[in-house]
Amino acid sequence: MSNSKDPHPAAGETRTTFVPPRHIESDELLGDSNQVFILHAGQMYTLRRTRENKLILTK
């Protein structure tokens, strides 16, 4: 096993790089609508904003 600080992983090892999650405002996704459809891995999901301003994701 190689040291995690080693810039060159040993043969057969892969190094993963941490990518921080993106922050997206819900208004950017929903716009003027209260729902948006999201296609993920061939499945359709609905993200909607309720009257109480909560978000619900359904399949």
C-alpha positions in Angstrom: 0.0 0.0 0.0 1.4 3.4 -0.9 1.4 6.5 1.4 -1.7 8.7 0.7 0.7 11.7 0.4 2.7 10.0 -2.3 2.0 11.9 -5.6 2.6 8.7 -7.6 0.4 5.8 -6.7 1.9 2.3 -6.9 1.3 0.1 -9.9 -2.3 -1.2 -9.9 -3.5 1.5 -7.5 -5.7 4.4 -8.4 -5.9 7.7 -6.7 -9.2 9.4 -6.2 -9.6 13.1 -6.0 -12.2 14.7 -3.7 -14.6 16.9 -5.6 -16.8 19.0 -3.3 -20.5 18.8 -4.1 -21.9 21.7 -6.0 -24.4 24.1 -4.4 -27.4 25.0 -6.5 -30.2 27.2 -5.4 -33.6 25.5 -5.7 -34.9 28.5 -7.6 -32.3 27.9 -10.3 -33.7 24.4 -10.8 -37.4 25.2 -10.4 -37.5 28.7 -11.9 -41.1 30.1 -12.0 -42.5 26.6 -11.8 -43.2 24.5 -8.7 -41.8 21.3 -10.3 -39.0 20.0 -12.5 -38.5 16.6 -14.1 -35.1 15.0 -13.6 -33.9 12.1 -15.7 -31.4 9.9 -13.8 -30.1 6.6 -15.0 -33.0 6.2 -17.4 -35.6 6.9 -14.7 -37.8 10.0 -14.5 -38.1 11.8 -11.1 -40.2 14.8 -10.1 -38.8 17.5 -7.8 -41.6 19.7 -6.6 -42.0 22.6 -4.2 -44.9 22.4 -1.8 -47.1 25.2 -0.5 -45.1 25.1 2.7 -42.0 25.7 0.6 -40.6 22.2 1.2 -39.0 20.1 -1.5 -40.3 16.6 -2.4 -38.5 14.2 -4.8 -40.6 11.4 -6.2 -40.1 8.6 -8.7 
